[in-house]
Amino acid sequence: MIGAYVAAKSGGHLNPAVTLAMCVYRKHPWRMLPAYVAGQFAGAFCGAAVVYGNYMSAIDVFEGTASARTVPGFSPRATAGVFATYPATFMTKTGEFFSEFLATAILYIGIVSLADKKHGAGNLMPLGLLFLVFGLGLAFGSETGYAMNPARDLAPRLLTSLVGYGSHVWTAAGHYFWIPVVAPFLGALFGGFLYDTFIFTGESPINTPWMGLRKMVFLEKANERSMV
């Protein structure tokens, strides 16, 4: 919630998956996507570094020694889960992917609903996001940790690999690390498709003839005629 208020000047974008979906469905400038994503990953990395620095002594005590840094699945006292998500042992790869996909789809639907100018939350949107994320955590947290955000998971995971947790952060749970990176992007895009298809009536590629494909076809034909 605080992040949304602090970053309000730039639209409160904290999630690369949401930013990509906004480019696709809400005309967020594509030229700004690389800078936004870079900022999101840099912010997540720096945030994780601050948390690690603050809790280093506590991690030393919990792990048992100052040199021990372990990952879930390799130690009962692992602390890597403080920074990045790791799935429950009962989850299959399909289940892990679907959990992150579904959670992010619901997240995006909630975001665009709260931001809708006709029936949205207005200035209370960050508060609405607080309850939205809290609810998603209750529903999906026990399965994969509900990353729902590639930057929030990949950047802290990179940090842990650099401060002593080693390659296990990438190989744990059958190389799980790629799922909270890929699934949220696809989930946000699918959530945007559902919302604009069944609820949203404003300007969107979904609400144009042939879902935007007609414009692409006629543009291609116009280019062909201009070349003749």
C-alpha positions as CSV (number, residue, x, y, z in Angstrom):
1,M,0.0,0.0,0.0
2,I,2.8,2.4,0.9
3,G,4.6,1.6,-2.3
4,A,1.5,2.5,-4.4
5,Y,1.3,5.9,-2.6
6,V,5.1,6.6,-2.9
7,A,5.2,5.7,-6.6
8,A,1.9,7.4,-7.4
9,K,3.7,10.0,-9.6
10,S,4.7,7.3,-12.1
11,G,1.4,5.4,-11.8
12,G,2.3,3.2,-8.8
13,H,3.8,0.5,-11.0
14,L,5.5,-2.1,-8.8
15,N,5.0,-5.2,-10.9
16,P,6.5,-5.9,-14.3
17,A,3.7,-8.3,-15.2
18,V,1.1,-5.6,-14.5
19,T,3.1,-3.0,-16.4
20,L,3.2,-5.3,-19.4
21,A,-0.5,-5.9,-19.3
22,M,-1.1,-2.2,-19.0
23,C,0.9,-1.7,-22.2
24,V,-1.2,-4.2,-24.0
25,Y,-4.6,-3.2,-22.7
26,R,-4.4,0.4,-21.4
27,K,-2.0,2.2,-23.7
28,H,0.8,2.5,-21.3
29,P,3.7,3.6,-23.5
30,W,5.7,0.7,-24.7
31,R,8.8,2.9,-24.8
32,M,8.6,3.3,-21.0
33,L,8.4,-0.5,-20.4
34,P,12.1,-1.2,-20.2
35,A,12.7,1.7,-17.7
36,Y,9.8,0.7,-15.5
37,V,10.9,-3.0,-15.4
38,A,14.5,-2.0,-14.7
39,G,13.3,0.2,-11.9
40,Q,11.1,-2.5,-10.5
41,F,13.9,-5.1,-10.4
42,A,16.4,-2.6,-9.0
43,G,13.9,-1.6,-6.3
44,A,13.3,-5.2,-5.4
45,F,17.0,-6.0,-5.2
46,C,17.8,-3.0,-3.1
47,G,14.8,-3.7,-0.8
48,A,16.0,-7.3,-0.3
49,A,19.5,-6.1,0.4
50,V,18.2,-3.7,3.1
51,V,16.2,-6.6,4.7
52,Y,19.2,-8.9,4.6
53,G,21.5,-6.3,6.2
54,N,18.9,-5.6,8.9
55,Y,18.3,-9.2,9.8
56,M,21.8,-10.7,9.2
57,S,22.4,-11.3,12.9
58,A,19.0,-12.9,13.3
59,I,19.7,-15.2,10.3
60,D,23.0,-16.2,11.8
61,V,21.3,-17.2,15.0
62,F,18.5,-19.1,13.3
63,E,20.7,-20.9,10.8
64,G,23.1,-21.9,13.6
65,T,26.3,-20.2,12.4
66,A,27.4,-17.0,10.7
67,S,28.5,-19.0,7.6
68,A,25.3,-21.0,7.2
69,R,22.9,-19.9,4.5
70,T,20.4,-22.6,3.4
71,V,17.4,-23.0,1.1
72,P,14.1,-24.7,1.7
73,G,14.4,-28.4,0.8
74,F,18.0,-28.6,1.9
75,S,17.7,-27.7,5.6
76,P,14.9,-27.5,8.2
77,R,16.3,-24.1,9.3
78,A,16.4,-22.6,5.8
79,T,16.0,-18.8,5.6
80,A,16.1,-18.2,1.9
81,G,12.3,-18.2,1.9
82,V,12.4,-14.8,3.7
83,F,13.5,-13.3,0.4
84,A,12.1,-15.4,-2.5
85,T,9.2,-17.8,-2.8
86,Y,9.6,-21.6,-2.7
87,P,6.7,-24.1,-3.3
88,A,5.2,-26.4,-0.8
89,T,6.5,-30.0,-1.1
90,F,3.1,-31.3,-2.1
91,M,2.9,-29.1,-5.2
92,T,3.5,-30.5,-8.7
93,K,5.1,-28.4,-11.5
94,T,1.7,-27.9,-13.1
95,G,0.2,-26.9,-9.8
96,E,2.9,-24.5,-9.1
97,F,2.5,-22.8,-12.5
98,F,-1.3,-22.7,-12.3
99,S,-1.2,-21.2,-8.8
100,E,1.0,-18.3,-9.8
101,F,-0.9,-17.9,-13.1
102,L,-4.3,-17.8,-11.4
103,A,-3.2,-15.6,-8.5
104,T,-1.7,-13.0,-10.9
105,A,-4.8,-13.1,-13.2
106,I,-7.0,-12.3,-10.1
107,L,-4.5,-9.6,-9.0
108,Y,-4.7,-7.8,-12.3
109,I,-8.4,-8.0,-12.5
110,G,-8.6,-6.5,-9.0
111,I,-6.2,-3.7,-10.0
112,V,-8.0,-2.6,-13.1
113,S,-11.3,-2.9,-11.2
114,L,-10.1,-0.6,-8.5
115,A,-8.6,1.8,-11.1
116,D,-11.8,1.9,-13.2
117,K,-12.9,5.5,-13.5
118,K,-16.6,4.5,-13.4
119,H,-16.7,2.3,-10.4
120,G,-13.2,2.2,-9.0
121,A,-11.8,3.0,-5.6
122,G,-10.4,6.5,-6.4
123,N,-8.0,7.8,-3.8
124,L,-8.6,4.7,-1.7
125,M,-7.1,2.4,-4.3
126,P,-3.9,1.6,-2.4
127,L,-6.1,0.6,0.6
128,G,-8.1,-1.6,-1.8
129,L,-4.8,-3.1,-3.0
130,L,-3.9,-3.9,0.5
131,F,-7.0,-6.1,1.1
132,L,-6.6,-7.6,-2.4
133,V,-3.1,-8.8,-1.9
134,F,-3.9,-9.9,1.7
135,G,-6.8,-12.0,0.4
136,L,-4.6,-13.5,-2.3
137,G,-2.0,-14.3,0.3
138,L,-4.6,-16.2,2.4
139,A,-5.8,-18.1,-0.7
140,F,-2.5,-18.9,-2.5
141,G,0.3,-18.4,0.1
142,S,0.4,-21.9,1.3
143,E,1.1,-23.3,-2.2
144,T,3.9,-21.2,-3.8
145,G,4.1,-18.1,-1.6
146,Y,2.1,-16.1,-4.1
147,A,4.9,-14.2,-5.8
148,M,2.6,-12.7,-8.5
149,N,5.5,-10.4,-9.3
150,P,8.6,-11.4,-11.3
151,A,10.7,-8.5,-9.8
152,R,9.6,-9.3,-6.3
153,D,10.9,-12.9,-6.6
154,L,13.8,-12.9,-9.1
155,A,15.7,-9.9,-7.8
156,P,15.7,-11.0,-4.1
157,R,16.6,-14.6,-5.3
158,L,19.6,-13.1,-7.2
159,L,20.6,-11.3,-4.0
160,T,20.5,-14.5,-2.0
161,S,22.7,-16.3,-4.5
162,L,25.3,-13.5,-4.1
163,V,25.3,-13.4,-0.2
164,G,26.0,-17.0,0.5
165,Y,22.9,-19.1,-0.4
166,G,24.6,-20.3,-3.5
167,S,23.2,-22.2,-6.5
168,H,20.5,-23.9,-4.5
169,V,18.3,-20.9,-4.9
170,W,18.1,-21.7,-8.6
171,T,18.0,-25.5,-8.3
172,A,15.6,-25.9,-5.4
173,A,12.3,-27.7,-6.0
174,G,13.3,-28.8,-9.4
175,H,14.5,-25.4,-10.7
176,Y,11.3,-23.8,-9.5
177,F,12.8,-20.3,-9.9
178,W,11.5,-19.7,-13.5
179,I,7.8,-20.3,-12.5
180,P,7.3,-17.0,-10.5
181,V,9.0,-15.2,-13.4
182,V,7.0,-16.6,-16.3
183,A,3.6,-17.4,-14.9
184,P,2.8,-13.9,-13.6
185,F,3.4,-12.4,-17.0
186,L,1.0,-14.8,-18.6
187,G,-1.5,-14.6,-15.7
188,A,-1.7,-10.8,-15.9
189,L,-2.3,-10.9,-19.7
190,F,-5.0,-13.5,-19.3
191,G,-6.6,-11.5,-16.5
192,G,-6.6,-8.5,-18.7
193,F,-8.2,-10.4,-21.5
194,L,-11.0,-11.7,-19.2
195,Y,-11.7,-8.3,-17.7
196,D,-11.9,-6.4,-21.0
197,T,-13.9,-9.2,-22.7
198,F,-16.6,-9.5,-20.1
199,I,-16.6,-6.3,-18.0
200,F,-14.7,-3.3,-19.4
201,T,-16.5,-1.2,-22.0
202,G,-13.9,1.5,-22.4
203,E,-11.0,1.8,-24.9
204,S,-9.1,-1.5,-25.2
205,P,-7.8,-3.7,-28.0
206,I,-10.4,-6.2,-27.0
207,N,-13.2,-3.7,-27.6
208,T,-12.2,-2.9,-31.2
209,P,-13.3,-4.8,-34.3
210,W,-11.8,-8.3,-34.4
211,M,-10.1,-7.5,-31.1
212,G,-7.7,-5.2,-32.7
213,L,-6.7,-7.6,-35.5
214,R,-8.8,-5.7,-38.1
215,K,-6.7,-2.6,-37.6
216,M,-3.6,-4.7,-38.0
217,V,-4.9,-6.3,-41.2
218,F,-5.9,-3.0,-42.8
219,L,-2.6,-1.4,-41.8
220,E,-0.7,-4.2,-43.4
221,K,-2.8,-3.8,-46.6
222,A,-2.2,-0.1,-46.6
223,N,1.5,-0.7,-46.4
224,E,1.4,-3.1,-49.3
225,R,-0.5,-0.5,-51.4
226,S,2.0,2.2,-50.6
227,M,4.9,-0.1,-51.7
228,V,3.3,-0.7,-55.1
